[in-house]
């Protein structure tokens, strides 16, 4: 029982670490499709939270989100909830 519980804890920690890596794929440079150093509302349309907060985080009101504005927002935003099921383990 303890070995199974330990295995589940280790798997959960490893999964959480990998989830952090996946979120990096939606960093500023990944979202900046045209490479102009700023995000348009079109470039973030697939990101529901970012799209929802777009006008608020455009602090200078220029219609774009620059890297500084994005970094401030992303530091405040909660990480997405993990809704996946853990992989089954075998008792040995």
mmCIF file as gemmi writes it, N, C-alpha and C atoms, coordinates in Angstrom:
data_model
loop_
_atom_site.group_PDB
_atom_site.id
_atom_site.type_symbol
_atom_site.label_atom_id
_atom_site.label_alt_id
_atom_site.label_comp_id
_atom_site.label_asym_id
_atom_site.label_entity_id
_atom_site.label_seq_id
_atom_site.pdbx_PDB_ins_code
_atom_site.Cartn_x
_atom_site.Cartn_y
_atom_site.Cartn_z
_atom_site.occupancy
_atom_site.B_iso_or_equiv
_atom_site.pdbx_formal_charge
_atom_site.auth_seq_id
_atom_site.auth_asym_id
_atom_site.pdbx_PDB_model_num
ATOM 1 N N . UNK Axp A 1 ? 0.83 -1.199 0 1 0 ? 1 A 1
ATOM 2 C CA . UNK Axp A 1 ? 0 0 0 1 0 ? 1 A 1
ATOM 3 C C . UNK Axp A 1 ? 0.869 1.255 0 1 0 ? 1 A 1
ATOM 4 N N . UNK Axp A 2 ? 1.875 1.287 0.892 1 0 ? 2 A 1
ATOM 5 C CA . UNK Axp A 2 ? 2.746 2.463 0.971 1 0 ? 2 A 1
ATOM 6 C C . UNK Axp A 2 ? 3.541 2.663 -0.317 1 0 ? 2 A 1
ATOM 7 N N . UNK Axp A 3 ? 3.965 1.559 -0.942 1 0 ? 3 A 1
ATOM 8 C CA . UNK Axp A 3 ? 4.714 1.681 -2.195 1 0 ? 3 A 1
ATOM 9 C C . UNK Axp A 3 ? 3.823 2.256 -3.296 1 0 ? 3 A 1
ATOM 10 N N . UNK Axp A 4 ? 2.556 1.829 -3.309 1 0 ? 4 A 1
ATOM 11 C CA . UNK Axp A 4 ? 1.622 2.34 -4.308 1 0 ? 4 A 1
ATOM 12 C C . UNK Axp A 4 ? 1.368 3.825 -4.091 1 0 ? 4 A 1
ATOM 13 N N . UNK Axp A 5 ? 1.157 4.215 -2.844 1 0 ? 5 A 1
ATOM 14 C CA . UNK Axp A 5 ? 0.932 5.616 -2.518 1 0 ? 5 A 1
ATOM 15 C C . UNK Axp A 5 ? 2.151 6.448 -2.881 1 0 ? 5 A 1
ATOM 16 N N . UNK Axp A 6 ? 3.337 5.963 -2.551 1 0 ? 6 A 1
ATOM 17 C CA . UNK Axp A 6 ? 4.57 6.67 -2.893 1 0 ? 6 A 1
ATOM 18 C C . UNK Axp A 6 ? 4.683 6.819 -4.412 1 0 ? 6 A 1
ATOM 19 N N . UNK Axp A 7 ? 4.359 5.742 -5.14 1 0 ? 7 A 1
ATOM 20 C CA . UNK Axp A 7 ? 4.41 5.791 -6.602 1 0 ? 7 A 1
ATOM 21 C C . UNK Axp A 7 ? 3.45 6.823 -7.17 1 0 ? 7 A 1
ATOM 22 N N . UNK Axp A 8 ? 2.255 6.91 -6.591 1 0 ? 8 A 1
ATOM 23 C CA . UNK Axp A 8 ? 1.288 7.901 -7.05 1 0 ? 8 A 1
ATOM 24 C C . UNK Axp A 8 ? 1.771 9.318 -6.777 1 0 ? 8 A 1
ATOM 25 N N . UNK Axp A 9 ? 2.384 9.537 -5.633 1 0 ? 9 A 1
ATOM 26 C CA . UNK Axp A 9 ? 2.902 10.866 -5.297 1 0 ? 9 A 1
ATOM 27 C C . UNK Axp A 9 ? 4.017 11.25 -6.26 1 0 ? 9 A 1
ATOM 28 N N . UNK Axp A 10 ? 4.927 10.334 -6.513 1 0 ? 10 A 1
ATOM 29 C CA . UNK Axp A 10 ? 6.029 10.603 -7.445 1 0 ? 10 A 1
ATOM 30 C C . UNK Axp A 10 ? 5.479 10.9 -8.839 1 0 ? 10 A 1
ATOM 31 N N . UNK Axp A 11 ? 4.493 10.122 -9.274 1 0 ? 11 A 1
ATOM 32 C CA . UNK Axp A 11 ? 3.9 10.35 -10.597 1 0 ? 11 A 1
ATOM 33 C C . UNK Axp A 11 ? 3.21 11.711 -10.661 1 0 ? 11 A 1
ATOM 34 N N . UNK Axp A 12 ? 2.526 12.09 -9.581 1 0 ? 12 A 1
ATOM 35 C CA . UNK Axp A 12 ? 1.842 13.387 -9.565 1 0 ? 12 A 1
ATOM 36 C C . UNK Axp A 12 ? 2.835 14.536 -9.636 1 0 ? 12 A 1
ATOM 37 N N . UNK Axp A 13 ? 3.943 14.416 -8.911 1 0 ? 13 A 1
ATOM 38 C CA . UNK Axp A 13 ? 4.967 15.47 -8.935 1 0 ? 13 A 1
ATOM 39 C C . UNK Axp A 13 ? 5.586 15.571 -10.327 1 0 ? 13 A 1
ATOM 40 N N . UNK Axp A 14 ? 5.873 14.425 -10.932 1 0 ? 14 A 1
ATOM 41 C CA . UNK Axp A 14 ? 6.455 14.429 -12.277 1 0 ? 14 A 1
ATOM 42 C C . UNK Axp A 14 ? 5.473 15.024 -13.286 1 0 ? 14 A 1
ATOM 43 N N . UNK Axp A 15 ? 4.202 14.693 -13.147 1 0 ? 15 A 1
ATOM 44 C CA . UNK Axp A 15 ? 3.188 15.236 -14.051 1 0 ? 15 A 1
ATOM 45 C C . UNK Axp A 15 ? 3.094 16.742 -13.903 1 0 ? 15 A 1
ATOM 46 N N . UNK Axp A 16 ? 3.117 17.236 -12.658 1 0 ? 16 A 1
ATOM 47 C CA . UNK Axp A 16 ? 3.035 18.678 -12.418 1 0 ? 16 A 1
ATOM 48 C C . UNK Axp A 16 ? 4.231 19.394 -13.033 1 0 ? 16 A 1
ATOM 49 N N . UNK Axp A 17 ? 5.399 18.802 -12.938 1 0 ? 17 A 1
ATOM 50 C CA . UNK Axp A 17 ? 6.593 19.411 -13.534 1 0 ? 17 A 1
ATOM 51 C C . UNK Axp A 17 ? 6.455 19.482 -15.046 1 0 ? 17 A 1
ATOM 52 N N . UNK Axp A 18 ? 5.925 18.433 -15.657 1 0 ? 18 A 1
ATOM 53 C CA . UNK Axp A 18 ? 5.727 18.434 -17.109 1 0 ? 18 A 1
ATOM 54 C C . UNK Axp A 18 ? 4.636 19.404 -17.526 1 0 ? 18 A 1
ATOM 55 N N . UNK Axp A 19 ? 3.615 19.585 -16.699 1 0 ? 19 A 1
ATOM 56 C CA . UNK Axp A 19 ? 2.554 20.54 -17.014 1 0 ? 19 A 1
ATOM 57 C C . UNK Axp A 19 ? 3.124 21.944 -17.065 1 0 ? 19 A 1
ATOM 58 N N . UNK Axp A 20 ? 4.081 22.247 -16.193 1 0 ? 20 A 1
ATOM 59 C CA . UNK Axp A 20 ? 4.742 23.546 -16.23 1 0 ? 20 A 1
ATOM 60 C C . UNK Axp A 20 ? 5.464 23.76 -17.545 1 0 ? 20 A 1
ATOM 61 N N . UNK Axp A 21 ? 6.1 22.715 -18.056 1 0 ? 21 A 1
ATOM 62 C CA . UNK Axp A 21 ? 6.787 22.81 -19.341 1 0 ? 21 A 1
ATOM 63 C C . UNK Axp A 21 ? 5.795 23.075 -20.462 1 0 ? 21 A 1
ATOM 64 N N . UNK Axp A 22 ? 4.636 22.45 -20.423 1 0 ? 22 A 1
ATOM 65 C CA . UNK Axp A 22 ? 3.632 22.639 -21.468 1 0 ? 22 A 1
ATOM 66 C C . UNK Axp A 22 ? 3.134 24.075 -21.483 1 0 ? 22 A 1
ATOM 67 N N . UNK Axp A 23 ? 2.987 24.69 -20.302 1 0 ? 23 A 1
ATOM 68 C CA . UNK Axp A 23 ? 2.496 26.064 -20.264 1 0 ? 23 A 1
ATOM 69 C C . UNK Axp A 23 ? 3.503 27.031 -20.87 1 0 ? 23 A 1
ATOM 70 N N . UNK Axp A 24 ? 4.786 26.674 -20.861 1 0 ? 24 A 1
ATOM 71 C CA . UNK Axp A 24 ? 5.804 27.528 -21.462 1 0 ? 24 A 1
ATOM 72 C C . UNK Axp A 24 ? 5.619 27.615 -22.98 1 0 ? 24 A 1
ATOM 73 N N . UNK Axp A 25 ? 4.933 26.665 -23.569 1 0 ? 25 A 1
ATOM 74 C CA . UNK Axp A 25 ? 4.714 26.684 -25.016 1 0 ? 25 A 1
ATOM 75 C C . UNK Axp A 25 ? 3.752 27.787 -25.409 1 0 ? 25 A 1
ATOM 76 N N . UNK Axp A 26 ? 3.088 28.386 -24.458 1 0 ? 26 A 1
ATOM 77 C CA . UNK Axp A 26 ? 2.213 29.505 -24.762 1 0 ? 26 A 1
ATOM 78 C C . UNK Axp A 26 ? 2.782 30.773 -24.144 1 0 ? 26 A 1
ATOM 79 N N . UNK Axp A 27 ? 4.101 30.869 -24.142 1 0 ? 27 A 1
ATOM 80 C CA . UNK Axp A 27 ? 4.755 32.078 -23.678 1 0 ? 27 A 1
ATOM 81 C C . UNK Axp A 27 ? 4.628 33.192 -24.71 1 0 ? 27 A 1
ATOM 82 N N . UNK Axp A 28 ? 5.106 34.354 -24.338 1 0 ? 28 A 1
ATOM 83 C CA . UNK Axp A 28 ? 4.966 35.543 -25.175 1 0 ? 28 A 1
ATOM 84 C C . UNK Axp A 28 ? 5.464 35.319 -26.602 1 0 ? 28 A 1
ATOM 85 N N . UNK Axp A 29 ? 6.674 34.801 -26.735 1 0 ? 29 A 1
ATOM 86 C CA . UNK Axp A 29 ? 7.251 34.642 -28.084 1 0 ? 29 A 1
ATOM 87 C C . UNK Axp A 29 ? 6.488 33.611 -28.913 1 0 ? 29 A 1
ATOM 88 N N . UNK Axp A 30 ? 5.918 32.6 -28.253 1 0 ? 30 A 1
ATOM 89 C CA . UNK Axp A 30 ? 5.11 31.621 -28.98 1 0 ? 30 A 1
ATOM 90 C C . UNK Axp A 30 ? 3.812 32.238 -29.481 1 0 ? 30 A 1
ATOM 91 N N . UNK Axp A 31 ? 3.241 33.132 -28.691 1 0 ? 31 A 1
ATOM 92 C CA . UNK Axp A 31 ? 1.983 33.763 -29.068 1 0 ? 31 A 1
ATOM 93 C C . UNK Axp A 31 ? 2.168 34.869 -30.103 1 0 ? 31 A 1
ATOM 94 N N . UNK Axp A 32 ? 3.343 35.476 -30.129 1 0 ? 32 A 1
ATOM 95 C CA . UNK Axp A 32 ? 3.631 36.571 -31.06 1 0 ? 32 A 1
ATOM 96 C C . UNK Axp A 32 ? 3.896 35.994 -32.456 1 0 ? 32 A 1
ATOM 97 N N . UNK Axp A 33 ? 2.821 35.632 -33.135 1 0 ? 33 A 1
ATOM 98 C CA . UNK Axp A 33 ? 2.918 34.906 -34.409 1 0 ? 33 A 1
ATOM 99 C C . UNK Axp A 33 ? 3.701 35.652 -35.478 1 0 ? 33 A 1
ATOM 100 N N . UNK Axp A 34 ? 3.553 36.969 -35.548 1 0 ? 34 A 1
ATOM 101 C CA . UNK Axp A 34 ? 4.247 37.71 -36.603 1 0 ? 34 A 1
ATOM 102 C C . UNK Axp A 34 ? 5.591 38.28 -36.154 1 0 ? 34 A 1
ATOM 103 N N . UNK Axp A 35 ? 5.972 38.027 -34.897 1 0 ? 35 A 1
ATOM 104 C CA . UNK Axp A 35 ? 7.294 38.416 -34.408 1 0 ? 35 A 1
ATOM 105 C C . UNK Axp A 35 ? 7.526 39.908 -34.287 1 0 ? 35 A 1
ATOM 106 N N . UNK Axp A 36 ? 6.452 40.7 -34.13 1 0 ? 36 A 1
ATOM 107 C CA . UNK Axp A 36 ? 6.635 42.148 -34.049 1 0 ? 36 A 1
ATOM 108 C C . UNK Axp A 36 ? 6.872 42.665 -32.627 1 0 ? 36 A 1
ATOM 109 N N . UNK Axp A 37 ? 6.954 41.753 -31.655 1 0 ? 37 A 1
ATOM 110 C CA . UNK Axp A 37 ? 7.242 42.164 -30.281 1 0 ? 37 A 1
ATOM 111 C C . UNK Axp A 37 ? 6.033 42.626 -29.493 1 0 ? 37 A 1
ATOM 112 N N . UNK Axp A 38 ? 4.853 42.398 -30.042 1 0 ? 38 A 1
ATOM 113 C CA . UNK Axp A 38 ? 3.624 42.748 -29.337 1 0 ? 38 A 1
ATOM 114 C C . UNK Axp A 38 ? 2.532 41.776 -29.756 1 0 ? 38 A 1
ATOM 115 N N . UNK Axp A 39 ? 1.55 41.606 -28.876 1 0 ? 39 A 1
ATOM 116 C CA . UNK Axp A 39 ? 0.45 40.689 -29.149 1 0 ? 39 A 1
ATOM 117 C C . UNK Axp A 39 ? -0.796 41.463 -29.529 1 0 ? 39 A 1
ATOM 118 N N . UNK Axp A 40 ? -1.428 41.036 -30.587 1 0 ? 40 A 1
ATOM 119 C CA . UNK Axp A 40 ? -2.715 41.615 -30.981 1 0 ? 40 A 1
ATOM 120 C C . UNK Axp A 40 ? -3.817 40.737 -30.394 1 0 ? 40 A 1
ATOM 121 N N . UNK Axp A 41 ? -5.034 41.243 -30.4 1 0 ? 41 A 1
ATOM 122 C CA . UNK Axp A 41 ? -6.15 40.439 -29.908 1 0 ? 41 A 1
ATOM 123 C C . UNK Axp A 41 ? -6.335 39.189 -30.772 1 0 ? 41 A 1
ATOM 124 N N . UNK Axp A 42 ? -6.026 39.28 -32.045 1 0 ? 42 A 1
ATOM 125 C CA . UNK Axp A 42 ? -6.129 38.117 -32.935 1 0 ? 42 A 1
ATOM 126 C C . UNK Axp A 42 ? -5.112 37.041 -32.546 1 0 ? 42 A 1
ATOM 127 N N . UNK Axp A 43 ? -3.9 37.456 -32.171 1 0 ? 43 A 1
ATOM 128 C CA . UNK Axp A 43 ? -2.864 36.488 -31.819 1 0 ? 43 A 1
ATOM 129 C C . UNK Axp A 43 ? -3.191 35.739 -30.527 1 0 ? 43 A 1
ATOM 130 N N . UNK Axp A 44 ? -3.981 36.305 -29.662 1 0 ? 44 A 1
ATOM 131 C CA . UNK Axp A 44 ? -4.309 35.645 -28.389 1 0 ? 44 A 1
ATOM 132 C C . UNK Axp A 44 ? -5.72 35.082 -28.364 1 0 ? 44 A 1
ATOM 133 N N . UNK Axp A 45 ? -6.41 35.099 -29.485 1 0 ? 45 A 1
ATOM 134 C CA . UNK Axp A 45 ? -7.81 34.672 -29.516 1 0 ? 45 A 1
ATOM 135 C C . UNK Axp A 45 ? -8 33.22 -29.087 1 0 ? 45 A 1
ATOM 136 N N . UNK Axp A 46 ? -6.997 32.379 -29.229 1 0 ? 46 A 1
ATOM 137 C CA . UNK Axp A 46 ? -7.121 30.973 -28.823 1 0 ? 46 A 1
ATOM 138 C C . UNK Axp A 46 ? -6.856 30.771 -27.326 1 0 ? 46 A 1
ATOM 139 N N . UNK Axp A 47 ? -6.425 31.801 -26.642 1 0 ? 47 A 1
ATOM 140 C CA . UNK Axp A 47 ? -6.116 31.731 -25.207 1 0 ? 47 A 1
ATOM 141 C C . UNK Axp A 47 ? -7.248 32.409 -24.438 1 0 ? 47 A 1
ATOM 142 N N . UNK Axp A 48 ? -8.163 31.619 -23.886 1 0 ? 48 A 1
ATOM 143 C CA . UNK Axp A 48 ? -9.388 32.19 -23.32 1 0 ? 48 A 1
ATOM 144 C C . UNK Axp A 48 ? -9.139 33.211 -22.218 1 0 ? 48 A 1
ATOM 145 N N . UNK Axp A 49 ? -8.27 32.902 -21.247 1 0 ? 49 A 1
ATOM 146 C CA . UNK Axp A 49 ? -8.04 33.854 -20.154 1 0 ? 49 A 1
ATOM 147 C C . UNK Axp A 49 ? -7.34 35.122 -20.646 1 0 ? 49 A 1
ATOM 148 N N . UNK Axp A 50 ? -6.353 34.96 -21.475 1 0 ? 50 A 1
ATOM 149 C CA . UNK Axp A 50 ? -5.616 36.1 -22.008 1 0 ? 50 A 1
ATOM 150 C C . UNK Axp A 50 ? -6.519 36.953 -22.891 1 0 ? 50 A 1
ATOM 151 N N . UNK Axp A 51 ? -7.309 36.313 -23.701 1 0 ? 51 A 1
ATOM 152 C CA . UNK Axp A 51 ? -8.236 37.036 -24.563 1 0 ? 51 A 1
ATOM 153 C C . UNK Axp A 51 ? -9.251 37.814 -23.732 1 0 ? 51 A 1
ATOM 154 N N . UNK Axp A 52 ? -9.763 37.177 -22.676 1 0 ? 52 A 1
ATOM 155 C CA . UNK Axp A 52 ? -10.734 37.827 -21.788 1 0 ? 52 A 1
ATOM 156 C C . UNK Axp A 52 ? -10.139 39.061 -21.106 1 0 ? 52 A 1
ATOM 157 N N . UNK Axp A 53 ? -8.874 38.969 -20.7 1 0 ? 53 A 1
ATOM 158 C CA . UNK Axp A 53 ? -8.219 40.045 -19.952 1 0 ? 53 A 1
ATOM 159 C C . UNK Axp A 53 ? -7.487 41.053 -20.841 1 0 ? 53 A 1
ATOM 160 N N . UNK Axp A 54 ? -7.563 40.879 -22.153 1 0 ? 54 A 1
ATOM 161 C CA . UNK Axp A 54 ? -6.729 41.646 -23.084 1 0 ? 54 A 1
ATOM 162 C C . UNK Axp A 54 ? -6.803 43.158 -22.863 1 0 ? 54 A 1
ATOM 163 N N . UNK Axp A 55 ? -7.992 43.724 -22.819 1 0 ? 55 A 1
ATOM 164 C CA . UNK Axp A 55 ? -8.126 45.183 -22.692 1 0 ? 55 A 1
ATOM 165 C C . UNK Axp A 55 ? -7.584 45.673 -21.357 1 0 ? 55 A 1
ATOM 166 N N . UNK Axp A 56 ? -7.737 44.863 -20.316 1 0 ? 56 A 1
ATOM 167 C CA . UNK Axp A 56 ? -7.239 45.242 -18.994 1 0 ? 56 A 1
ATOM 168 C C . UNK Axp A 56 ? -5.715 45.238 -18.96 1 0 ? 56 A 1
ATOM 169 N N . UNK Axp A 57 ? -5.118 44.229 -19.56 1 0 ? 57 A 1
ATOM 170 C CA . UNK Axp A 57 ? -3.657 44.165 -19.472 1 0 ? 57 A 1
ATOM 171 C C . UNK Axp A 57 ? -2.939 45.021 -20.488 1 0 ? 57 A 1
ATOM 172 N N . UNK Axp A 58 ? -3.66 45.579 -21.435 1 0 ? 58 A 1
ATOM 173 C CA . UNK Axp A 58 ? -3.091 46.573 -22.35 1 0 ? 58 A 1
ATOM 174 C C . UNK Axp A 58 ? -3.034 47.904 -21.586 1 0 ? 58 A 1
ATOM 175 N N . UNK Axp A 59 ? -2.085 48.001 -20.665 1 0 ? 59 A 1
ATOM 176 C CA . UNK Axp A 59 ? -2.059 49.139 -19.726 1 0 ? 59 A 1
ATOM 177 C C . UNK Axp A 59 ? -1.776 50.48 -20.39 1 0 ? 59 A 1
ATOM 178 N N . UNK Axp A 60 ? -1.084 50.498 -21.531 1 0 ? 60 A 1
ATOM 179 C CA . UNK Axp A 60 ? -0.824 51.776 -22.191 1 0 ? 60 A 1
ATOM 180 C C . UNK Axp A 60 ? -1.889 52.127 -23.233 1 0 ? 60 A 1
ATOM 181 N N . UNK Axp A 61 ? -2.864 51.236 -23.425 1 0 ? 61 A 1
ATOM 182 C CA . UNK Axp A 61 ? -3.99 51.525 -24.304 1 0 ? 61 A 1
ATOM 183 C C . UNK Axp A 61 ? -3.672 51.617 -25.782 1 0 ? 61 A 1
ATOM 184 N N . UNK Axp A 62 ? -2.571 50.982 -26.212 1 0 ? 62 A 1
ATOM 185 C CA . UNK Axp A 62 ? -2.204 51.079 -27.632 1 0 ? 62 A 1
ATOM 186 C C . UNK Axp A 62 ? -2.852 50.002 -28.502 1 0 ? 62 A 1
ATOM 187 N N . UNK Axp A 63 ? -3.673 49.14 -27.89 1 0 ? 63 A 1
ATOM 188 C CA . UNK Axp A 63 ? -4.339 48.087 -28.653 1 0 ? 63 A 1
ATOM 189 C C . UNK Axp A 63 ? -3.53 46.814 -28.786 1 0 ? 63 A 1
ATOM 190 N N . UNK Axp A 64 ? -2.373 46.78 -28.151 1 0 ? 64 A 1
ATOM 191 C CA . UNK Axp A 64 ? -1.502 45.612 -28.174 1 0 ? 64 A 1
ATOM 192 C C . UNK Axp A 64 ? -1.017 45.327 -26.763 1 0 ? 64 A 1
ATOM 193 N N . UNK Axp A 65 ? -0.562 44.093 -26.547 1 0 ? 65 A 1
ATOM 194 C CA . UNK Axp A 65 ? 0.046 43.715 -25.275 1 0 ? 65 A 1
ATOM 195 C C . UNK Axp A 65 ? 1.525 43.494 -25.536 1 0 ? 65 A 1
ATOM 196 N N . UNK Axp A 66 ? 2.364 44.274 -24.859 1 0 ? 66 A 1
ATOM 197 C CA . UNK Axp A 66 ? 3.806 44.1 -25.032 1 0 ? 66 A 1
ATOM 198 C C . UNK Axp A 66 ? 4.318 43.056 -24.03 1 0 ? 66 A 1
ATOM 199 N N . UNK Axp A 67 ? 5.583 42.721 -24.114 1 0 ? 67 A 1
ATOM 200 C CA . UNK Axp A 67 ? 6.139 41.657 -23.278 1 0 ? 67 A 1
ATOM 201 C C . UNK Axp A 67 ? 6.081 42.004 -21.793 1 0 ? 67 A 1
ATOM 202 N N . UNK Axp A 68 ? 6.268 43.261 -21.441 1 0 ? 68 A 1
ATOM 203 C CA . UNK Axp A 68 ? 6.188 43.685 -20.042 1 0 ? 68 A 1
ATOM 204 C C . UNK Axp A 68 ? 4.767 43.523 -19.507 1 0 ? 68 A 1
ATOM 205 N N . UNK Axp A 69 ? 3.792 43.935 -20.284 1 0 ? 69 A 1
ATOM 206 C CA . UNK Axp A 69 ? 2.383 43.795 -19.883 1 0 ? 69 A 1
ATOM 207 C C . UNK Axp A 69 ? 2.017 42.311 -19.746 1 0 ? 69 A 1
ATOM 208 N N . UNK Axp A 70 ? 2.488 41.497 -20.688 1 0 ? 70 A 1
ATOM 209 C CA . UNK Axp A 70 ? 2.217 40.061 -20.648 1 0 ? 70 A 1
ATOM 210 C C . UNK Axp A 70 ? 2.843 39.43 -19.409 1 0 ? 70 A 1
ATOM 211 N N . UNK Axp A 71 ? 4.099 39.787 -19.108 1 0 ? 71 A 1
ATOM 212 C CA . UNK Axp A 71 ? 4.791 39.213 -17.952 1 0 ? 71 A 1
ATOM 213 C C . UNK Axp A 71 ? 4.074 39.565 -16.653 1 0 ? 71 A 1
ATOM 214 N N . UNK Axp A 72 ? 3.599 40.793 -16.53 1 0 ? 72 A 1
ATOM 215 C CA . UNK Axp A 72 ? 2.87 41.211 -15.325 1 0 ? 72 A 1
ATOM 216 C C . UNK Axp A 72 ? 1.578 40.411 -15.188 1 0 ? 72 A 1
ATOM 217 N N . UNK Axp A 73 ? 0.874 40.226 -16.297 1 0 ? 73 A 1
ATOM 218 C CA . UNK Axp A 73 ? -0.373 39.46 -16.27 1 0 ? 73 A 1
ATOM 219 C C . UNK Axp A 73 ? -0.099 37.994 -15.937 1 0 ? 73 A 1
ATOM 220 N N . UNK Axp A 74 ? 0.888 37.408 -16.578 1 0 ? 74 A 1
ATOM 221 C CA . UNK Axp A 74 ? 1.135 35.989 -16.389 1 0 ? 74 A 1
ATOM 222 C C . UNK Axp A 74 ? 1.634 35.689 -14.982 1 0 ? 74 A 1
ATOM 223 N N . UNK Axp A 75 ? 2.305 36.641 -14.329 1 0 ? 75 A 1
ATOM 224 C CA . UNK Axp A 75 ? 2.74 36.444 -12.943 1 0 ? 75 A 1
ATOM 225 C C . UNK Axp A 75 ? 1.547 36.42 -11.989 1 0 ? 75 A 1
ATOM 226 N N . UNK Axp A 76 ? 0.471 37.116 -12.331 1 0 ? 76 A 1
ATOM 227 C CA . UNK Axp A 76 ? -0.723 37.184 -11.487 1 0 ? 76 A 1
ATOM 228 C C . UNK Axp A 76 ? -1.729 36.085 -11.792 1 0 ? 76 A 1
ATOM 229 N N . UNK Axp A 77 ? -1.69 35.528 -12.993 1 0 ? 77 A 1
ATOM 230 C CA . UNK Axp A 77 ? -2.699 34.55 -13.419 1 0 ? 77 A 1
ATOM 231 C C . UNK Axp A 77 ? -2.463 33.207 -12.764 1 0 ? 77 A 1
ATOM 232 N N . UNK Axp A 78 ? -3.541 32.572 -12.295 1 0 ? 78 A 1
ATOM 233 C CA . UNK Axp A 78 ? -3.391 31.229 -11.723 1 0 ? 78 A 1
ATOM 234 C C . UNK Axp A 78 ? -3.073 30.218 -12.811 1 0 ? 78 A 1
ATOM 235 N N . UNK Axp A 79 ? -2.355 29.174 -12.429 1 0 ? 79 A 1
ATOM 236 C CA . UNK Axp A 79 ? -2.064 28.103 -13.374 1 0 ? 79 A 1
ATOM 237 C C . UNK Axp A 79 ? -3.353 27.359 -13.69 1 0 ? 79 A 1
ATOM 238 N N . UNK Axp A 80 ? -3.503 26.843 -14.904 1 0 ? 80 A 1
ATOM 239 C CA . UNK Axp A 80 ? -4.708 26.091 -15.237 1 0 ? 80 A 1
ATOM 240 C C . UNK Axp A 80 ? -4.845 24.854 -14.359 1 0 ? 80 A 1
ATOM 241 N N . UNK Axp A 81 ? -6.068 24.511 -14.016 1 0 ? 81 A 1
ATOM 242 C CA . UNK Axp A 81 ? -6.324 23.344 -13.175 1 0 ? 81 A 1
ATOM 243 C C . UNK Axp A 81 ? -6.021 22.066 -13.948 1 0 ? 81 A 1
ATOM 244 N N . UNK Axp A 82 ? -5.498 21.086 -13.236 1 0 ? 82 A 1
ATOM 245 C CA . UNK Axp A 82 ? -5.215 19.787 -13.825 1 0 ? 82 A 1
ATOM 246 C C . UNK Axp A 82 ? -6.497 18.962 -13.778 1 0 ? 82 A 1
ATOM 247 N N . UNK Axp A 83 ? -7.01 18.6 -14.928 1 0 ? 83 A 1
ATOM 248 C CA . UNK Axp A 83 ? -8.251 17.837 -14.984 1 0 ? 83 A 1
ATOM 249 C C . UNK Axp A 83 ? -8.038 16.435 -15.525 1 0 ? 83 A 1
ATOM 250 N N . UNK Axp A 84 ? -6.794 15.995 -15.599 1 0 ? 84 A 1
ATOM 251 C CA . UNK Axp A 84 ? -6.517 14.66 -16.126 1 0 ? 84 A 1
ATOM 252 C C . UNK Axp A 84 ? -6.514 13.635 -15.004 1 0 ? 84 A 1
ATOM 253 N N . UNK Axp A 85 ? -6.774 12.416 -15.357 1 0 ? 85 A 1
ATOM 254 C CA . UNK Axp A 85 ? -6.766 11.312 -14.414 1 0 ? 85 A 1
ATOM 255 C C . UNK Axp A 85 ? -5.348 10.759 -14.32 1 0 ? 85 A 1
ATOM 256 N N . UNK Axp A 86 ? -4.906 10.358 -13.102 1 0 ? 86 A 1
ATOM 257 C CA . UNK Axp A 86 ? -3.58 9.748 -12.998 1 0 ? 86 A 1
ATOM 258 C C . UNK Axp A 86 ? -3.565 8.364 -13.667 1 0 ? 86 A 1
ATOM 259 N N . UNK Axp A 87 ? -2.425 7.972 -14.162 1 0 ? 87 A 1
ATOM 260 C CA . UNK Axp A 87 ? -2.281 6.677 -14.804 1 0 ? 87 A 1
ATOM 261 C C . UNK Axp A 87 ? -2.445 5.582 -13.751 1 0 ? 87 A 1
ATOM 262 N N . UNK Axp A 88 ? -3.105 4.476 -14.107 1 0 ? 88 A 1
ATOM 263 C CA . UNK Axp A 88 ? -3.267 3.381 -13.143 1 0 ? 88 A 1
ATOM 264 C C . UNK Axp A 88 ? -1.917 2.737 -12.841 1 0 ? 88 A 1
ATOM 265 N N . UNK Axp A 89 ? -1.787 2.254 -11.619 1 0 ? 89 A 1
ATOM 266 C CA . UNK Axp A 89 ? -0.557 1.575 -11.226 1 0 ? 89 A 1
ATOM 267 C C . UNK Axp A 89 ? -0.866 0.123 -10.936 1 0 ? 89 A 1
ATOM 268 N N . UNK Axp A 90 ? 0.151 -0.699 -10.97 1 0 ? 90 A 1
ATOM 269 C CA . UNK Axp A 90 ? -0.035 -2.12 -10.648 1 0 ? 90 A 1
ATOM 270 C C . UNK Axp A 90 ? 0.549 -2.389 -9.286 1 0 ? 90 A 1
ATOM 271 N N . UNK Axp A 91 ? -0.095 -3.239 -8.528 1 0 ? 91 A 1
ATOM 272 C CA . UNK Axp A 91 ? 0.418 -3.631 -7.209 1 0 ? 91 A 1
ATOM 273 C C . UNK Axp A 91 ? 1.416 -4.748 -7.386 1 0 ? 91 A 1
ATOM 274 N N . UNK Axp A 92 ? 2.598 -4.548 -6.861 1 0 ? 92 A 1
ATOM 275 C CA . UNK Axp A 92 ? 3.636 -5.59 -6.95 1 0 ? 92 A 1
ATOM 276 C C . UNK Axp A 92 ? 4.191 -5.866 -5.591 1 0 ? 92 A 1
